[in-house]
Amino acid sequence: METNEDLKMSLTEHLIELRKRLTNSLIALGIGFLACYAFKDYLFAVITKPLTDALPKSSYLIFTGLTQAFFTYMKIAIFSSLVLTSPFIFYQVWKFIAPALLPEEKKYVVPFVLSSTLLFAGGVLFGYFVVLPPAFEFFVSFNNEYLRAMISFNEYLSLFIKFLLGFGLSFQLPVLVFFLAKLGIVNDKLLSRYRKYAILLMFIAAAILTPSPDALSQILMAIPLLFLYEVSIFVAKFAARKKEAPPQPEAPGAEEEV
């Protein structure tokens, strides 16, 4: 029987492990930051492309504070480093949760890191190439001979990062469902039963998260979420089947029966 002392030690060990994984992630993020900051001008061009393509040729971005441009470039490097080091960060997440898994479940480290990275990158790229361009076209369409957009790059970057991080994290839905199914919290039947409510919630989330109020951008965000929800149902079924896989031991004396 575990005593309070045992529980305290267990909690302490978990906190030490959490600190170790956070430290490793921050070190990787720092190294990635230095590498990305060296290419800050190129990254600036890449990040601003969805907006500059929508702006009139004579338009430009502005900064309104003496130090704002410097800190904005730092934000660019940090965000780029987060994307660059995401495989290592997901590996650190796995190393933190691995002690709570069964021995046969720990072999999923490579699929977890690979799928999490691909889904995160897929969400960021989908938002960048598919959703942001029409959203910015909508916003810039209010330009006319009396009204000109003078956009602060700091404000644009904050919107850009929040939006793409939201996409990247929302694409982790199948991975999250896999672990919830392993823990017995959800299953494929439960997800199928509540599909219509999930669809409603996804469209509400898309309406809140999209930077543009037009229906096209909201639909473009909701469609991949609906697809990922269907994938999650299959993932939950797979996880449940694997959970039932261990063979049952034979009853004592079964071989002695005639």
C-alpha positions as protocol buffer text, in pm:
chain_id: "A"
residue {
  index: 1
  type: MET
  ca { x: 0 y: 0 z: 0 }
}
residue {
  index: 2
  type: GLU
  ca { x: 136 y: 341 z: -104 }
}
residue {
  index: 3
  type: THR
  ca { x: 197 y: 591 z: 173 }
}
residue {
  index: 4
  type: ASN
  ca { x: 176 y: 968 z: 147 }
}
residue {
  index: 5
  type: GLU
  ca { x: 556 y: 972 z: 133 }
}
residue {
  index: 6
  type: ASP
  ca { x: 549 y: 747 z: -174 }
}
residue {
  index: 7
  type: LEU
  ca { x: 297 y: 972 z: -344 }
}
residue {
  index: 8
  type: LYS
  ca { x: 504 y: 1280 z: -265 }
}
residue {
  index: 9
  type: MET
  ca { x: 814 y: 1115 z: -410 }
}
residue {
  index: 10
  type: SER
  ca { x: 618 y: 1017 z: -719 }
}
residue {
  index: 11
  type: LEU
  ca { x: 493 y: 1373 z: -764 }
}
residue {
  index: 12
  type: THR
  ca { x: 846 y: 1507 z: -710 }
}
residue {
  index: 13
  type: GLU
  ca { x: 984 y: 1272 z: -973 }
}
residue {
  index: 14
  type: HIS
  ca { x: 717 y: 1383 z: -1218 }
}
residue {
  index: 15
  type: LEU
  ca { x: 803 y: 1748 z: -1157 }
}
residue {
  index: 16
  type: ILE
  ca { x: 1174 y: 1678 z: -1203 }
}
residue {
  index: 17
  type: GLU
  ca { x: 1098 y: 1496 z: -1528 }
}
residue {
  index: 18
  type: LEU
  ca { x: 876 y: 1783 z: -1645 }
}
residue {
  index: 19
  type: ARG
  ca { x: 1152 y: 2034 z: -1570 }
}
residue {
  index: 20
  type: LYS
  ca { x: 1403 y: 1821 z: -1762 }
}
residue {
  index: 21
  type: ARG
  ca { x: 1178 y: 1799 z: -2070 }
}
residue {
  index: 22
  type: LEU
  ca { x: 1098 y: 2171 z: -2060 }
}
residue {
  index: 23
  type: THR
  ca { x: 1468 y: 2255 z: -2027 }
}
residue {
  index: 24
  type: ASN
  ca { x: 1558 y: 2033 z: -2324 }
}
residue {
  index: 25
  type: SER
  ca { x: 1279 y: 2190 z: -2532 }
}
residue {
  index: 26
  type: LEU
  ca { x: 1387 y: 2545 z: -2442 }
}
residue {
  index: 27
  type: ILE
  ca { x: 1752 y: 2469 z: -2528 }
}
residue {
  index: 28
  type: ALA
  ca { x: 1645 y: 2332 z: -2869 }
}
residue {
  index: 29
  type: LEU
  ca { x: 1417 y: 2633 z: -2918 }
}
residue {
  index: 30
  type: GLY
  ca { x: 1707 y: 2866 z: -2833 }
}
residue {
  index: 31
  type: ILE
  ca { x: 1944 y: 2697 z: -3080 }
}
residue {
  index: 32
  type: GLY
  ca { x: 1673 y: 2710 z: -3346 }
}
residue {
  index: 33
  type: PHE
  ca { x: 1613 y: 3078 z: -3265 }
}
residue {
  index: 34
  type: LEU
  ca { x: 1978 y: 3166 z: -3333 }
}
residue {
  index: 35
  type: ALA
  ca { x: 1972 y: 2977 z: -3662 }
}
residue {
  index: 36
  type: CYS
  ca { x: 1642 y: 3136 z: -3772 }
}
residue {
  index: 37
  type: TYR
  ca { x: 1745 y: 3487 z: -3670 }
}
residue {
  index: 38
  type: ALA
  ca { x: 2036 y: 3464 z: -3913 }
}
residue {
  index: 39
  type: PHE
  ca { x: 1776 y: 3430 z: -4192 }
}
residue {
  index: 40
  type: LYS
  ca { x: 1532 y: 3686 z: -4051 }
}
residue {
  index: 41
  type: ASP
  ca { x: 1503 y: 3887 z: -4375 }
}
residue {
  index: 42
  type: TYR
  ca { x: 1418 y: 3577 z: -4579 }
}
residue {
  index: 43
  type: LEU
  ca { x: 1168 y: 3462 z: -4314 }
}
residue {
  index: 44
  type: PHE
  ca { x: 1019 y: 3813 z: -4311 }
}
residue {
  index: 45
  type: ALA
  ca { x: 952 y: 3784 z: -4685 }
}
residue {
  index: 46
  type: VAL
  ca { x: 796 y: 3438 z: -4646 }
}
residue {
  index: 47
  type: ILE
  ca { x: 574 y: 3536 z: -4352 }
}
residue {
  index: 48
  type: THR
  ca { x: 447 y: 3859 z: -4513 }
}
residue {
  index: 49
  type: LYS
  ca { x: 380 y: 3703 z: -4855 }
}
residue {
  index: 50
  type: PRO
  ca { x: 10 y: 3619 z: -4792 }
}
residue {
  index: 51
  type: LEU
  ca { x: -51 y: 3985 z: -4703 }
}
residue {
  index: 52
  type: THR
  ca { x: 180 y: 4157 z: -4954 }
}
residue {
  index: 53
  type: ASP
  ca { x: 24 y: 3956 z: -5238 }
}
residue {
  index: 54
  type: ALA
  ca { x: -315 y: 4098 z: -5140 }
}
residue {
  index: 55
  type: LEU
  ca { x: -198 y: 4458 z: -5088 }
}
residue {
  index: 56
  type: PRO
  ca { x: -176 y: 4712 z: -5372 }
}
residue {
  index: 57
  type: LYS
  ca { x: 174 y: 4751 z: -5518 }
}
residue {
  index: 58
  type: SER
  ca { x: 229 y: 5091 z: -5358 }
}
residue {
  index: 59
  type: SER
  ca { x: 143 y: 4969 z: -5006 }
}
residue {
  index: 60
  type: TYR
  ca { x: 390 y: 4873 z: -4735 }
}
residue {
  index: 61
  type: LEU
  ca { x: 397 y: 4760 z: -4374 }
}
residue {
  index: 62
  type: ILE
  ca { x: 490 y: 4996 z: -4092 }
}
residue {
  index: 63
  type: PHE
  ca { x: 622 y: 4985 z: -3737 }
}
residue {
  index: 64
  type: THR
  ca { x: 512 y: 5246 z: -3485 }
}
residue {
  index: 65
  type: GLY
  ca { x: 771 y: 5217 z: -3206 }
}
residue {
  index: 66
  type: LEU
  ca { x: 1146 y: 5261 z: -3197 }
}
residue {
  index: 67
  type: THR
  ca { x: 1214 y: 4905 z: -3079 }
}
residue {
  index: 68
  type: GLN
  ca { x: 909 y: 4743 z: -3240 }
}
residue {
  index: 69
  type: ALA
  ca { x: 1088 y: 4624 z: -3554 }
}
residue {
  index: 70
  type: PHE
  ca { x: 1363 y: 4454 z: -3352 }
}
residue {
  index: 71
  type: PHE
  ca { x: 1120 y: 4266 z: -3128 }
}
residue {
  index: 72
  type: THR
  ca { x: 906 y: 4178 z: -3428 }
}
residue {
  index: 73
  type: TYR
  ca { x: 1205 y: 4012 z: -3593 }
}
residue {
  index: 74
  type: MET
  ca { x: 1262 y: 3823 z: -3268 }
}
residue {
  index: 75
  type: LYS
  ca { x: 903 y: 3697 z: -3282 }
}
residue {
  index: 76
  type: ILE
  ca { x: 964 y: 3579 z: -3638 }
}
residue {
  index: 77
  type: ALA
  ca { x: 1272 y: 3385 z: -3528 }
}
residue {
  index: 78
  type: ILE
  ca { x: 1094 y: 3231 z: -3227 }
}
residue {
  index: 79
  type: PHE
  ca { x: 794 y: 3119 z: -3433 }
}
residue {
  index: 80
  type: SER
  ca { x: 1018 y: 2977 z: -3707 }
}
residue {
  index: 81
  type: SER
  ca { x: 1228 y: 2799 z: -3445 }
}
residue {
  index: 82
  type: LEU
  ca { x: 914 y: 2643 z: -3296 }
}
residue {
  index: 83
  type: VAL
  ca { x: 819 y: 2500 z: -3634 }
}
residue {
  index: 84
  type: LEU
  ca { x: 1177 y: 2388 z: -3704 }
}
residue {
  index: 85
  type: THR
  ca { x: 1229 y: 2213 z: -3369 }
}
residue {
  index: 86
  type: SER
  ca { x: 877 y: 2069 z: -3341 }
}
residue {
  index: 87
  type: PRO
  ca { x: 995 y: 1706 z: -3396 }
}
residue {
  index: 88
  type: PHE
  ca { x: 1233 y: 1732 z: -3099 }
}
residue {
  index: 89
  type: ILE
  ca { x: 970 y: 1906 z: -2884 }
}
residue {
  index: 90
  type: PHE
  ca { x: 714 y: 1634 z: -2963 }
}
residue {
  index: 91
  type: TYR
  ca { x: 979 y: 1376 z: -2868 }
}
residue {
  index: 92
  type: GLN
  ca { x: 1021 y: 1550 z: -2532 }
}
residue {
  index: 93
  type: VAL
  ca { x: 643 y: 1536 z: -2483 }
}
residue {
  index: 94
  type: TRP
  ca { x: 656 y: 1164 z: -2553 }
}
residue {
  index: 95
  type: LYS
  ca { x: 942 y: 1111 z: -2307 }
}
residue {
  index: 96
  type: PHE
  ca { x: 738 y: 1285 z: -2038 }
}
residue {
  index: 97
  type: ILE
  ca { x: 424 y: 1074 z: -2086 }
}
residue {
  index: 98
  type: ALA
  ca { x: 604 y: 745 z: -2166 }
}
residue {
  index: 99
  type: PRO
  ca { x: 645 y: 636 z: -1798 }
}
residue {
  index: 100
  type: ALA
  ca { x: 265 y: 624 z: -1767 }
}
residue {
  index: 101
  type: LEU
  ca { x: 232 y: 389 z: -2066 }
}
residue {
  index: 102
  type: LEU
  ca { x: 238 y: 12 z: -2077 }
}
residue {
  index: 103
  type: PRO
  ca { x: 556 y: -152 z: -2211 }
}
residue {
  index: 104
  type: GLU
  ca { x: 386 y: -252 z: -2538 }
}
residue {
  index: 105
  type: GLU
  ca { x: 259 y: 105 z: -2584 }
}
residue {
  index: 106
  type: LYS
  ca { x: 604 y: 263 z: -2556 }
}
residue {
  index: 107
  type: LYS
  ca { x: 693 y: 129 z: -2902 }
}
residue {
  index: 108
  type: TYR
  ca { x: 472 y: 399 z: -3055 }
}
residue {
  index: 109
  type: VAL
  ca { x: 741 y: 665 z: -3005 }
}
residue {
  index: 110
  type: VAL
  ca { x: 833 y: 690 z: -3375 }
}
residue {
  index: 111
  type: PRO
  ca { x: 471 y: 696 z: -3502 }
}
residue {
  index: 112
  type: PHE
  ca { x: 384 y: 955 z: -3236 }
}
residue {
  index: 113
  type: VAL
  ca { x: 669 y: 1191 z: -3318 }
}
residue {
  index: 114
  type: LEU
  ca { x: 629 y: 1145 z: -3693 }
}
residue {
  index: 115
  type: SER
  ca { x: 250 y: 1184 z: -3700 }
}
residue {
  index: 116
  type: SER
  ca { x: 252 y: 1479 z: -3458 }
}
residue {
  index: 117
  type: THR
  ca { x: 516 y: 1660 z: -3663 }
}
residue {
  index: 118
  type: LEU
  ca { x: 345 y: 1594 z: -3996 }
}
residue {
  index: 119
  type: LEU
  ca { x: 4 y: 1698 z: -3862 }
}
residue {
  index: 120
  type: PHE
  ca { x: 146 y: 2015 z: -3704 }
}
residue {
  index: 121
  type: ALA
  ca { x: 334 y: 2107 z: -4022 }
}
residue {
  index: 122
  type: GLY
  ca { x: 28 y: 2017 z: -4231 }
}
residue {
  index: 123
  type: GLY
  ca { x: -192 y: 2247 z: -4023 }
}
residue {
  index: 124
  type: VAL
  ca { x: 55 y: 2537 z: -4051 }
}
residue {
  index: 125
  type: LEU
  ca { x: 97 y: 2490 z: -4428 }
}
residue {
  index: 126
  type: PHE
  ca { x: -278 y: 2453 z: -4485 }
}
residue {
  index: 127
  type: GLY
  ca { x: -345 y: 2777 z: -4301 }
}
residue {
  index: 128
  type: TYR
  ca { x: -61 y: 2956 z: -4483 }
}
residue {
  index: 129
  type: PHE
  ca { x: -144 y: 2848 z: -4839 }
}
residue {
  index: 130
  type: VAL
  ca { x: -520 y: 2787 z: -4833 }
}
residue {
  index: 131
  type: VAL
  ca { x: -689 y: 2996 z: -4564 }
}
residue {
  index: 132
  type: LEU
  ca { x: -483 y: 3313 z: -4514 }
}
residue {
  index: 133
  type: PRO
  ca { x: -474 y: 3437 z: -4878 }
}
residue {
  index: 134
  type: PRO
  ca { x: -854 y: 3466 z: -4922 }
}
residue {
  index: 135
  type: ALA
  ca { x: -887 y: 3607 z: -4569 }
}
residue {
  index: 136
  type: PHE
  ca { x: -642 y: 3889 z: -4643 }
}
residue {
  index: 137
  type: GLU
  ca { x: -800 y: 3949 z: -4984 }
}
residue {
  index: 138
  type: PHE
  ca { x: -1125 y: 4013 z: -4798 }
}
residue {
  index: 139
  type: PHE
  ca { x: -969 y: 4258 z: -4553 }
}
residue {
  index: 140
  type: VAL
  ca { x: -775 y: 4448 z: -4818 }
}
residue {
  index: 141
  type: SER
  ca { x: -1083 y: 4476 z: -5040 }
}
residue {
  index: 142
  type: PHE
  ca { x: -1193 y: 4775 z: -4829 }
}
residue {
  index: 143
  type: ASN
  ca { x: -914 y: 4983 z: -4982 }
}
residue {
  index: 144
  type: ASN
  ca { x: -1047 y: 5263 z: -5205 }
}
residue {
  index: 145
  type: GLU
  ca { x: -951 y: 5612 z: -5316 }
}
residue {
  index: 146
  type: TYR
  ca { x: -1051 y: 5753 z: -4975 }
}
residue {
  index: 147
  type: LEU
  ca { x: -931 y: 5468 z: -4754 }
}
residue {
  index: 148
  type: ARG
  ca { x: -580 y: 5323 z: -4747 }
}
residue {
  index: 149
  type: ALA
  ca { x: -450 y: 5042 z: -4530 }
}
residue {
  index: 150
  type: MET
  ca { x: -144 y: 5123 z: -4320 }
}
residue {
  index: 151
  type: ILE
  ca { x: -83 y: 4792 z: -4148 }
}
residue {
  index: 152
  type: SER
  ca { x: 146 y: 4754 z: -3848 }
}
residue {
  index: 153
  type: PHE
  ca { x: 367 y: 4453 z: -3902 }
}
residue {
  index: 154
  type: ASN
  ca { x: 363 y: 4377 z: -3529 }
}
residue {
  index: 155
  type: GLU
  ca { x: -17 y: 4349 z: -3536 }
}
residue {
  index: 156
  type: TYR
  ca { x: -7 y: 4140 z: -3853 }
}
residue {
  index: 157
  type: LEU
  ca { x: 254 y: 3903 z: -3710 }
}
residue {
  index: 158
  type: SER
  ca { x: 54 y: 3848 z: -3389 }
}
residue {
  index: 159
  type: LEU
  ca { x: -250 y: 3753 z: -3598 }
}
residue {
  index: 160
  type: PHE
  ca { x: -37 y: 3535 z: -3827 }
}
residue {
  index: 161
  type: ILE
  ca { x: 123 y: 3340 z: -3540 }
}
residue {
  index: 162
  type: LYS
  ca { x: -201 y: 3287 z: -3344 }
}
residue {
  index: 163
  type: PHE
  ca { x: -383 y: 3170 z: -3654 }
}
residue {
  index: 164
  type: LEU
  ca { x: -118 y: 2925 z: -3778 }
}
residue {
  index: 165
  type: LEU
  ca { x: -45 y: 2790 z: -3431 }
}
residue {
  index: 166
  type: GLY
  ca { x: -418 y: 2734 z: -3387 }
}
residue {
  index: 167
  type: PHE
  ca { x: -425 y: 2538 z: -3710 }
}
residue {
  index: 168
  type: GLY
  ca { x: -115 y: 2338 z: -3620 }
}
residue {
  index: 169
  type: LEU
  ca { x: -249 y: 2244 z: -3277 }
}
residue {
  index: 170
  type: SER
  ca { x: -601 y: 2166 z: -3399 }
}
residue {
  index: 171
  type: PHE
  ca { x: -451 y: 1919 z: -3647 }
}
residue {
  index: 172
  type: GLN
  ca { x: -327 y: 1718 z: -3345 }
}
residue {
  index: 173
  type: LEU
  ca { x: -683 y: 1589 z: -3291 }
}
residue {
  index: 174
  type: PRO
  ca { x: -612 y: 1229 z: -3408 }
}
residue {
  index: 175
  type: VAL
  ca { x: -309 y: 1204 z: -3177 }
}
residue {
  index: 176
  type: LEU
  ca { x: -511 y: 1335 z: -2882 }
}
residue {
  index: 177
  type: VAL
  ca { x: -794 y: 1091 z: -2954 }
}
residue {
  index: 178
  type: PHE
  ca { x: -547 y: 802 z: -2971 }
}
residue {
  index: 179
  type: PHE
  ca { x: -431 y: 864 z: -2614 }
}
residue {
  index: 180
  type: LEU
  ca { x: -783 y: 930 z: -2487 }
}
residue {
  index: 181
  type: ALA
  ca { x: -892 y: 600 z: -2639 }
}
residue {
  index: 182
  type: LYS
  ca { x: -595 y: 425 z: -2478 }
}
residue {
  index: 183
  type: LEU
  ca { x: -703 y: 565 z: -2142 }
}
residue {
  index: 184
  type: GLY
  ca { x: -1060 y: 447 z: -2202 }
}
residue {
  index: 185
  type: ILE
  ca { x: -1205 y: 800 z: -2197 }
}
residue {
  index: 186
  type: VAL
  ca { x: -1343 y: 787 z: -2552 }
}
residue {
  index: 187
  type: ASN
  ca { x: -1409 y: 520 z: -2812 }
}
residue {
  index: 188
  type: ASP
  ca { x: -1514 y: 508 z: -3177 }
}
residue {
  index: 189
  type: LYS
  ca { x: -1882 y: 444 z: -3090 }
}
residue {
  index: 190
  type: LEU
  ca { x: -1892 y: 750 z: -2865 }
}
residue {
  index: 191
  type: LEU
  ca { x: -1730 y: 968 z: -3131 }
}
residue {
  index: 192
  type: SER
  ca { x: -1971 y: 841 z: -3396 }
}
residue {
  index: 193
  type: ARG
  ca { x: -2272 y: 899 z: -3172 }
}
residue {
  index: 194
  type: TYR
  ca { x: -2179 y: 1261 z: -3107 }
}
residue {
  index: 195
  type: ARG
  ca { x: -2065 y: 1338 z: -3463 }
}
residue {
  index: 196
  type: LYS
  ca { x: -2340 y: 1594 z: -3530 }
}
residue {
  index: 197
  type: TYR
  ca { x: -2252 y: 1789 z: -3215 }
}
residue {
  index: 198
  type: ALA
  ca { x: -1884 y: 1777 z: -3306 }
}
residue {
  index: 199
  type: ILE
  ca { x: -1962 y: 1919 z: -3652 }
}
residue {
  index: 200
  type: LEU
  ca { x: -2153 y: 2207 z: -3495 }
}
residue {
  index: 201
  type: LEU
  ca { x: -1867 y: 2279 z: -3251 }
}
residue {
  index: 202
  type: MET
  ca { x: -1611 y: 2273 z: -3532 }
}
residue {
  index: 203
  type: PHE
  ca { x: -1800 y: 2533 z: -3735 }
}
residue {
  index: 204
  type: ILE
  ca { x: -1837 y: 2749 z: -3424 }
}
residue {
  index: 205
  type: ALA
  ca { x: -1462 y: 2716 z: -3358 }
}
residue {
  index: 206
  type: ALA
  ca { x: -1387 y: 2801 z: -3722 }
}
residue {
  index: 207
  type: ALA
  ca { x: -1604 y: 3113 z: -3697 }
}
residue {
  index: 208
  type: ILE
  ca { x: -1416 y: 3223 z: -3385 }
}
residue {
  index: 209
  type: LEU
  ca { x: -1063 y: 3140 z: -3497 }
}
residue {
  index: 210
  type: THR
  ca { x: -1063 y: 3265 z: -3856 }
}
residue {
  index: 211
  type: PRO
  ca { x: -934 y: 3620 z: -3894 }
}
residue {
  index: 212
  type: SER
  ca { x: -1191 y: 3687 z: -4163 }
}
residue {
  index: 213
  type: PRO
  ca { x: -1568 y: 3691 z: -4105 }
}
residue {
  index: 214
  type: ASP
  ca { x: -1649 y: 3565 z: -4456 }
}
residue {
  index: 215
  type: ALA
  ca { x: -1806 y: 3222 z: -4491 }
}
residue {
  index: 216
  type: LEU
  ca { x: -1540 y: 3092 z: -4732 }
}
residue {
  index: 217
  type: SER
  ca { x: -1255 y: 3122 z: -4478 }
}
residue {
  index: 218
  type: GLN
  ca { x: -1464 y: 2960 z: -4206 }
}
residue {
  index: 219
  type: ILE
  ca { x: -1556 y: 2669 z: -4433 }
}
residue {
  index: 220
  type: LEU
  ca { x: -1191 y: 2627 z: -4539 }
}
residue {
  index: 221
  type: MET
  ca { x: -1098 y: 2595 z: -4172 }
}
residue {
  index: 222
  type: ALA
  ca { x: -1385 y: 2364 z: -4077 }
}
residue {
  index: 223
  type: ILE
  ca { x: -1339 y: 2114 z: -4364 }
}
residue {
  index: 224
  type: PRO
  ca { x: -998 y: 1976 z: -4253 }
}
residue {
  index: 225
  type: LEU
  ca { x: -1126 y: 1957 z: -3894 }
}
residue {
  index: 226
  type: LEU
  ca { x: -1421 y: 1747 z: -4009 }
}
residue {
  index: 227
  type: PHE
  ca { x: -1186 y: 1519 z: -4202 }
}
residue {
  index: 228
  type: LEU
  ca { x: -959 y: 1484 z: -3900 }
}
residue {
  index: 229
  type: TYR
  ca { x: -1258 y: 1400 z: -3681 }
}
residue {
  index: 230
  type: GLU
  ca { x: -1343 y: 1110 z: -3913 }
}
residue {
  index: 231
  type: VAL
  ca { x: -980 y: 999 z: -3902 }
}
residue {
  index: 232
  type: SER
  ca { x: -997 y: 1020 z: -3522 }
}
residue {
  index: 233
  type: ILE
  ca { x: -1289 y: 775 z: -3517 }
}
residue {
  index: 234
  type: PHE
  ca { x: -1076 y: 523 z: -3706 }
}
residue {
  index: 235
  type: VAL
  ca { x: -782 y: 596 z: -3474 }
}
residue {
  index: 236
  type: ALA
  ca { x: -1003 y: 534 z: -3167 }
}
residue {
  index: 237
  type: LYS
  ca { x: -1116 y: 202 z: -3314 }
}
residue {
  index: 238
  type: PHE
  ca { x: -753 y: 106 z: -3383 }
}
residue {
  index: 239
  type: ALA
  ca { x: -645 y: 203 z: -3030 }
}
residue {
  index: 240
  type: ALA
  ca { x: -931 y: 3 z: -2874 }
}
residue {
  index: 241
  type: ARG
  ca { x: -849 y: -304 z: -3083 }
}
residue {
  index: 242
  type: LYS
  ca { x: -486 y: -286 z: -2979 }
}
residue {
  index: 243
  type: LYS
  ca { x: -594 y: -254 z: -2617 }
}
residue {
  index: 244
  type: GLU
  ca { x: -791 y: -578 z: -2643 }
}
residue {
  index: 245
  type: ALA
  ca { x: -501 y: -761 z: -2809 }
}
residue {
  index: 246
  type: PRO
  ca { x: -322 y: -917 z: -2505 }
}
residue {
  index: 247
  type: PRO
  ca { x: -406 y: -1292 z: -2489 }
}
residue {
  index: 248
  type: GLN
  ca { x: -607 y: -1421 z: -2199 }
}
residue {
  index: 249
  type: PRO
  ca { x: -427 y: -1671 z: -1970 }
}
residue {
  index: 250
  type: GLU
  ca { x: -559 y: -2023 z: -1965 }
}
residue {
  index: 251
  type: ALA
  ca { x: -773 y: -2125 z: -1669 }
}
residue {
  index: 252
  type: PRO
  ca { x: -588 y: -2345 z: -1414 }
}
residue {
  index: 253
  type: GLY
  ca { x: -632 y: -2711 z: -1479 }
}
residue {
  index: 254
  type: ALA
  ca { x: -785 y: -2661 z: -1824 }
}
residue {
  index: 255
  type: GLU
  ca { x: -544 y: -2911 z: -1977 }
}
residue {
  index: 256
  type: GLU
  ca { x: -636 y: -3171 z: -1716 }
}
residue {
  index: 257
  type: GLU
  ca { x: -1001 y: -3182 z: -1819 }
}
residue {
  index: 258
  type: VAL
  ca { x: -1098 y: -3490 z: -2020 }
}
